[in-house]
Every structure is written in C-alpha cells, then in structure tokens.
Amino acid sequence: MTPPFVAPDMTVDLDEIERTAVVGAGQMGRGIAAVSALAGYEVALCDIDEEQLAEAVEEIEWSLGKAVDHDRATDEEKAAAMDRIETYTETAEGVADAQFVTEAAPENQDLKESIFEDIDEHTPEEAILATNTSGLNITRIAETTDRPEQVCGTHWFNPPMLMELVEVIGTEHVAPEVADTAEAFIEDLGKTPIRCRMDVPSFIVNRLMRPYGRTAVWYVQWGEAGIEEIDSAMKYEAGFPMGPFELADYTGSIQLSVEAEEGHLTDDRPLKYDTPVPDLIREKYEQGHYGRKSGKGYYDYAEQDQPVISEAAGEAFDPLRIWAPTINEAAKLIQHDVASVEDVDTGAKLGGNWPMGPLEKADDVGLEPVIRECTRFAAKHEDVREIDHALPCDLLFEMAREGETFY
C-alpha cells in the first residue's frame, strides 16, 4: 500500500472555509447546496444545464420553505440561505475561489474522474475536493488530480436536507488532517459524520445492507424460506422498517446489483467483492422486474403501491438467520480497521434506520450463536468462497474465545 501523502501547509482548516462549491445540480447536489447555505456558507452551485440549475433553485427554495414550516429554520434564515447561493454553468468560474468543493454528479466512475480533472485545474491549491458517491472508487478519482492527498469521499444520504448521516471516506492517499477537516465541516453543517478509514467498496452502510439483502435472496433461492416470510420476520419481529425484499423493490437494488457486478469484480480496493449475483436477482433483472419503479420486482405493484405483508407470515423464521451474516460483515470492518464500532452502528441506525446496530445486536445475542448461524449458512453453499460474507471472520472467533464484547 502506498504511504499517505503529507498534506501541504496550505490545506484549509475548518475556520478558513467560507465559500463552498457543489458540482452537479441533481437531487443530491441541490440538497447539499441547501444544507450548506442554511449552515451559513456561500455556495456556488454548478451545472452545465441551465434548466437543471433553475429547477434546482426552485426546489431549494421549496425545501427551505418546508424547513420553516417544520420549525427547523426561520423565514429570515431561509432568505439568507437563498442569498448565499449562486449558480454557474461554467464550473471553472464557480469553483475558482471555493475552499471546499463537493462533486455530486451521477454515479459513473468515468464521469466523476473527468469532473475531478477539471475542478482540480481550477480550484485554489488549498481547497479540499470531495466526491459524493455511495460506493465508487474514490482512490481512482483522487489519482486523476495533482492533489490526491486533498481528496476524500462524502457519502450523503437522500434527501440531504432530512437525512442526518454523512459518511466521510479516506483513501490511501488522503492526509489525516484533510479527512479530519472534512468531518468537522460535515458536523458544522449540522449533520452526523462517520469515518470510513479505508476506500472499500460500498463503504460502511451500503456494505452492511449487502448481506442483509443477499442472505435473504440465498435462502429463497435455496427454497428454505419465502419472500413474505423473511420480510415479515425482519419487519415485525426484528423491527426493521422494511424487510430485505420490500427494501430491494423500493430502492431498485435488483437493477443496481447486476449493473454494479462488473465494477465490483474488477475493483482493486481492499475487501473487494468476489461474490456473483445470485440467480434469483439476475432472473428478475433479465425480466425487467426492478421493483416498484418498473411495476414488478419481488412483489407485483400493478394494483398496490406497497406490498401487503402479513405479520403472521414470519412467525417461523428466526431473524438471526439474516442478522448473523450482517453482524459478520460489520465485524470484518472492525477487524480490518475500516471503521470504529461506534461508527458502524451509528451508520446502520442513521443511514439504514435499523432498530439497533449490528455490533450492538452481537452483544445482545452473544457471539457463539452468531458464529453457529454464519457457519450453518456457509455450509449450505457448495463453494463458500462465492458468498463473501458467509464464513465467520477471525475477529468473531477471537472475541468469542476470550469472552469479549464490542461494547
């Protein structure tokens, strides 16, 4: 691994950040701009599409109005925030005097790398550059610039005005003080940052969501449980806001899982995924059944906006069967020093609205049942290497042997 760069003396501290820029005026960009302006920062909102910028300003004004309606801002604060936002169709002009730049373009690796080459050329030397991504390779993005030590990830959750959590992601290049400043900046915006110390695929929250959804798919594919049975157990017994299949339909992860597969398999980051997409997901994808947006996914939405899930349907399914591989994935993040125990659990609760963090759950049920369930799950597949969250990690065995807990 390449040693971290030493940050140049000119890198900004939090108290030196006055003007920010957001590159990309889509849903995420306009939300980040609104939050930043409401927190008192001057904001340059950049997009090559004038119509998109006009729509963004209208939506920002509307969202700030909602904040006023819910007593999260005053009329005066709304007006001041709107005054702090300027729009630019020329990115070079918008970022020219910004101390903190957030790129919020669509999730496309090549597009983001191209944008970073551009903003690196036109931003001040001391500026910190952040990419808003839910899992793309930030290291590669940083390496397109002449300042990889000043590039980090900030994974905002949608909608930015309402969601409290932001993941701050480091790379092997980023200077620790730069990541510290980014984290402090996010906190100054009124959000709760958690630190992902390594650039691993999916970072923290989405990495936990993977076994939550994939484990359920494997059980259905093996004929060991039904879709409604698992969703019912996880929703009513375990207390999740949605079961894994209901959630997949809501977010469109059937489509995302398949389309992201090639990128994951060729990814050169630590803890890369080696798992193929289960046949059940691929079949849904090939049928065009992506979830609610396509009218059909694991459930049929022809006559309903959301699935009707019976509470009684899940009475025979033990939620630990889903919890255990998810706990194992969380433990791997600790074993590899990707994140702290507290940040992993905070991410799950604030980013996923989980009833408790996976490591809190581990302490609650004990590590031995978790290890047994993970081992049982792994043994059901002819090649456990094909399920990257299946076998219990070394940390779980070590902690169980020593009688240790996460808290």
C-alpha positions in Angstrom: 0.0 0.0 0.0 1.3 3.5 -0.9 2.2 5.5 2.2 -0.1 8.5 2.8 0.9 11.8 1.2 1.9 14.6 3.5 -0.6 17.4 3.3 0.8 20.7 2.1 0.9 23.5 4.6 -1.7 25.5 2.6 -4.5 23.0 3.1 -7.5 24.7 4.6 -8.8 24.3 8.2 -12.4 24.4 9.1 -12.3 28.0 10.2 -10.9 29.0 6.8 -13.8 27.6 4.8 -16.2 30.4 3.8 -17.1 29.6 0.3 -18.1 26.1 -1.0 -19.0 24.8 -4.4 -21.3 21.9 -5.4 -20.7 20.5 -8.9 -23.9 18.9 -10.2 -27.4 20.3 -9.6 -29.3 17.0 -9.5 -31.2 15.8 -6.5 -28.2 15.2 -4.3 -26.3 18.4 -5.4 -29.2 20.7 -4.8 -29.8 19.1 -1.4 -26.2 19.5 -0.4 -26.2 23.1 -1.6 -29.3 23.9 0.5 -27.8 22.4 3.7 -24.6 24.3 3.2 -26.3 27.6 2.6 -28.6 27.2 5.6 -25.5 26.5 7.7 -24.0 29.9 6.7 -21.7 29.0 3.8 -21.5 30.8 0.5 -22.4 28.2 -2.2 -21.6 28.1 -5.9 -23.9 25.5 -7.5 -22.5 24.4 -10.8 -24.1 22.5 -13.7 -23.8 22.7 -17.5 -27.6 22.6 -17.8 -29.2 26.0 -17.2 -32.7 24.4 -16.9 -31.4 22.0 -14.3 -29.9 24.9 -12.3 -33.2 26.8 -12.5 -35.1 23.8 -11.3 -32.6 23.3 -8.5 -33.0 26.8 -7.2 -36.8 26.4 -7.2 -36.5 23.1 -5.3 -34.0 24.5 -2.8 -36.4 27.4 -2.1 -39.3 24.9 -1.6 -37.2 22.6 0.7 -36.1 25.6 2.8 -39.7 26.6 3.0 -40.6 23.1 4.4 -37.8 23.6 6.9 -39.5 26.8 8.0 -42.9 25.1 8.2 -41.4 22.4 10.5 -39.6 25.0 12.7 -36.2 23.9 11.5 -35.5 27.3 10.2 -36.9 30.8 10.3 -38.1 33.0 7.4 -35.0 35.1 7.9 -32.7 32.1 7.8 -34.4 30.9 4.6 -33.9 34.2 2.9 -30.3 34.5 4.0 -29.6 30.9 2.7 -31.1 31.7 -0.7 -29.0 34.8 -0.9 -25.8 32.7 -0.3 -26.5 30.5 -3.4 -25.1 31.5 -6.8 -25.4 29.3 -9.9 -22.8 28.8 -12.6 -22.9 26.9 -16.0 -19.1 27.3 -16.1 -17.6 25.0 -13.5 -14.2 26.7 -13.7 -15.8 30.0 -12.7 -17.9 28.5 -9.9 -15.0 26.7 -8.1 -12.4 29.4 -8.6 -12.5 30.7 -5.1 -14.0 27.8 -3.2 -12.3 26.2 -0.2 -14.4 23.1 -0.2 -15.8 21.5 -3.3 -18.3 18.7 -3.4 -18.8 16.8 -6.7 -22.4 15.5 -6.9 -22.6 14.1 -10.4 -24.4 10.8 -11.2 -22.8 7.5 -10.1 -20.5 7.0 -13.0 -16.8 6.3 -12.4 -15.5 7.8 -15.7 -17.7 10.9 -15.4 -16.6 11.6 -11.9 -12.9 11.2 -12.8 -13.4 13.6 -15.7 -15.0 16.2 -13.5 -12.2 15.9 -10.9 -9.6 16.6 -13.6 -11.5 19.8 -14.4 -12.1 21.0 -10.9 -8.5 20.2 -9.8 -7.3 22.6 -12.5 -9.5 25.5 -11.5 -9.8 25.4 -7.7 -7.3 27.1 -5.3 -4.4 24.9 -4.2 -5.6 24.8 -0.6 -9.1 23.6 -1.5 -10.4 20.2 -0.3 -12.2 18.2 -3.0 -14.9 15.7 -2.1 -16.9 13.3 -4.2 -20.4 12.3 -3.2 -20.6 8.7 -4.0 -22.3 5.7 -2.5 -19.6 3.2 -3.4 -17.4 4.2 -6.4 -13.6 4.0 -6.3 -12.5 7.2 -4.6 -8.8 6.3 -4.9 -9.0 6.3 -8.7 -10.9 9.6 -8.6 -8.2 11.1 -6.3 -5.4 9.9 -8.6 -6.8 12.0 -11.5 -5.8 15.1 -9.6 -2.4 16.7 -8.7 -3.6 16.7 -5.0 -4.7 13.2 -4.1 -3.9 14.0 -0.5 -6.7 16.5 -0.5 -9.4 14.3 -2.0 -11.9 12.4 0.1 -15.4 10.9 -0.2 -18.5 12.3 1.4 -21.4 9.9 1.0 -24.6 11.9 1.7 -27.9 10.1 2.1 -31.0 11.1 0.3 -32.6 13.5 0.9 -29.7 15.6 2.3 -32.0 18.1 4.0 -33.6 15.4 6.1 -31.1 12.6 6.5 -28.7 13.1 9.4 -25.8 10.9 8.4 -22.8 11.5 6.1 -20.0 9.0 5.6 -16.5 10.6 5.3 -14.3 8.2 3.4 -10.5 8.3 3.3 -8.1 6.7 0.8 -4.5 5.5 1.0 -3.5 9.0 -0.2 -5.6 11.4 1.8 -3.8 13.3 4.6 -5.4 12.6 8.0 -5.9 16.3 8.7 -7.8 16.7 5.5 -10.2 13.9 6.4 -10.5 15.5 9.9 -11.4 18.8 8.3 -13.9 17.2 6.1 -15.5 15.5 9.1 -15.6 18.8 11.0 -17.1 20.5 8.0 -19.9 18.0 7.8 -20.5 18.3 11.5 -20.6 22.1 11.1 -23.4 21.7 8.6 -25.5 20.1 11.3 -25.0 16.5 10.2 -23.6 13.4 11.9 -20.4 12.2 10.2 -19.0 8.7 10.5 -15.4 7.9 9.3 -14.7 5.2 6.8 -10.9 5.0 7.1 -10.3 2.9 4.0 -11.7 3.2 0.5 -13.5 -0.2 0.4 -16.4 -1.0 -1.9 -19.8 0.3 -0.6 -18.1 1.9 2.5 -19.9 1.2 5.7 -23.7 1.5 5.5 -24.2 0.0 2.0 -21.7 -2.7 2.8 -23.9 -3.7 5.7 -27.0 -3.6 3.5 -25.4 -6.1 1.1 -25.6 -9.2 3.4 -29.0 -8.0 4.8 -30.4 -8.3 1.3 -28.2 -11.1 -0.2 -28.6 -13.6 2.6 -32.4 -13.4 2.2 -32.1 -14.0 -1.5 -29.9 -17.1 -1.0 -32.5 -18.6 1.4 -35.3 -18.1 -1.1 -33.2 -19.4 -4.0 -32.4 -22.5 -1.9 -36.1 -23.0 -1.2 -35.6 -22.7 2.6 -37.9 -19.6 3.1 -40.4 -17.5 1.3 -40.1 -13.8 0.4 -43.0 -12.7 2.5 -41.9 -15.0 5.4 -38.5 -13.3 5.6 -39.8 -9.8 5.1 -42.4 -10.4 7.8 -39.9 -11.7 10.3 -37.4 -8.8 9.7 -40.1 -6.2 9.8 -42.3 -7.3 12.7 -40.1 -9.5 14.8 -36.7 -7.8 14.3 -38.1 -4.2 13.9 -36.5 -3.2 10.6 -38.5 -0.5 8.7 -38.7 -2.8 5.7 -37.8 -6.4 5.0 -35.0 -7.1 2.6 -37.2 -7.8 -0.4 -39.5 -4.9 0.2 -36.5 -2.7 0.6 -34.9 -4.0 -2.6 -38.1 -3.2 -4.5 -38.2 0.3 -3.0 -34.6 1.2 -3.8 -34.2 -0.6 -7.1 -31.3 -2.7 -5.9 -32.3 -5.6 -8.2 -31.1 -3.5 -11.1 -28.2 -1.9 -9.2 -26.8 -5.3 -8.0 -26.4 -6.6 -11.5 -25.2 -3.4 -13.2 -22.6 -2.9 -10.4 -21.3 -6.5 -10.6 -18.6 -5.9 -13.2 -17.2 -2.9 -11.3 -17.1 -4.8 -8.1 -15.3 -7.8 -9.6 -12.7 -5.7 -11.2 -12.2 -3.4 -8.3 -8.7 -3.3 -6.9 -9.6 -1.9 -3.5 -9.3 -3.7 -0.1 -12.1 -6.0 0.8 -13.4 -6.1 -2.8 -16.4 -8.3 -3.5 -15.8 -11.7 -5.1 -19.5 -12.8 -4.9 -21.5 -13.5 -8.1 -25.0 -12.1 -8.3 -27.5 -14.9 -7.1 -29.5 -16.4 -10.0 -32.8 -15.1 -8.5 -31.6 -11.5 -8.7 -30.3 -12.0 -12.2 -33.6 -13.5 -13.3 -35.5 -10.6 -12.0 -33.1 -8.2 -13.8 -33.4 -10.0 -17.1 -37.2 -9.9 -16.9 -37.0 -6.1 -16.3 -38.6 -6.6 -12.8 -36.5 -4.0 -11.0 -39.0 -3.2 -8.2 -41.6 -0.5 -7.7 -40.4 1.8 -10.4 -40.9 -1.0 -13.1 -44.3 -2.2 -11.6 -42.9 -5.5 -10.5 -40.0 -6.9 -8.5 -40.2 -9.4 -5.8 -43.7 -8.1 -5.4 -46.3 -7.1 -8.0 -47.3 -3.4 -7.9 -49.9 -3.5 -10.6 -52.7 -2.9 -8.1 -50.8 -1.7 -5.0 -48.2 0.9 -4.1 -46.6 -1.3 -1.5 -46.7 -4.9 -0.6 -49.1 -6.2 2.0 -47.0 -8.3 4.3 -48.7 -10.4 7.0 -47.3 -10.3 10.5 -48.1 -13.9 11.0 -46.2 -15.0 7.8 -42.8 -14.7 9.5 -43.5 -16.4 12.8 -41.5 -19.5 12.0 -38.4 -17.6 10.6 -35.6 -16.7 13.0 -34.3 -13.1 12.2 -30.8 -14.2 13.4 -30.5 -16.1 10.1 -30.3 -12.6 8.5 -28.7 -10.8 11.3 -25.7 -13.2 11.7 -24.0 -12.6 8.2 -24.7 -8.9 8.6 -23.0 -8.9 12.0 -20.1 -10.9 10.5 -19.7 -8.2 7.8 -19.7 -5.5 10.5 -17.1 -7.4 12.4 -14.9 -7.6 9.3 -15.0 -3.8 9.2 -13.6 -3.7 12.7 -11.1 -6.5 12.0 -9.6 -4.6 9.1 -9.7 -1.2 10.9 -12.1 0.3 8.3 -14.2 2.0 11.0 -14.9 2.2 14.7 -17.5 0.1 16.5 -19.5 3.2 17.2 -19.4 4.5 13.7 -20.5 1.1 12.2 -23.5 1.0 14.5 -24.3 4.7 14.1 -24.2 4.2 10.3 -26.7 1.4 10.4 -29.1 3.2 12.7 -29.0 6.6 11.0 -28.3 5.6 7.4 -30.4 2.4 7.3 -32.9 3.3 10.1 -32.1 -0.1 11.7 -33.6 -0.9 15.1 -30.1 -1.3 16.5 -26.6 -1.5 15.2 -25.2 -4.9 14.2 -22.5 -4.9 16.8 -25.0 -3.9 19.5 -27.0 -6.9 18.3 -24.0 -9.1 18.5 -23.5 -8.2 22.2 -27.2 -8.7 22.7 -27.4 -12.3 21.4 -23.8 -13.4 22.0 -21.1 -14.3 19.6 -21.5 -18.0 19.7 -25.0 -18.1 18.2 -23.8 -15.7 15.5 -20.8 -17.9 14.6 -23.1 -21.0 14.6 -25.6 -19.3 12.3 -22.9 -18.0 9.9 -21.2 -21.4 9.8 -24.6 -23.1 9.0 -25.3 -20.6 6.3 -21.9 -21.0 4.7 -22.2 -24.8 4.8 -25.3 -24.7 2.6 -23.3 -23.5 -0.4 -21.1 -25.8 -2.5 -18.4 -23.2 -2.6 -18.4 -20.8 0.3 -15.9 -18.5 -1.4 -18.8 -17.4 -3.6 -20.5 -15.8 -0.6 -18.1 -13.2 0.7 -20.0 -12.6 4.0 -20.6 -16.3 4.8 -17.7 -17.7 6.8 -17.3 -16.1 10.3 -14.3 -13.8 10.4 -11.3 -14.3 12.6 -12.3 -11.5 15.0 -15.6 -13.2 15.9 -13.7 -16.4 16.9 -11.1 -14.5 18.8 -13.6 -12.4 20.7 -15.8 -15.5 21.5 -12.8 -17.4 22.7 -11.8 -14.5 25.1 -15.4 -13.8 26.1 -15.1 -10.2 24.8 -17.9 -7.9 23.6 -17.9 -5.0 21.2 -19.0 -2.6 23.9 
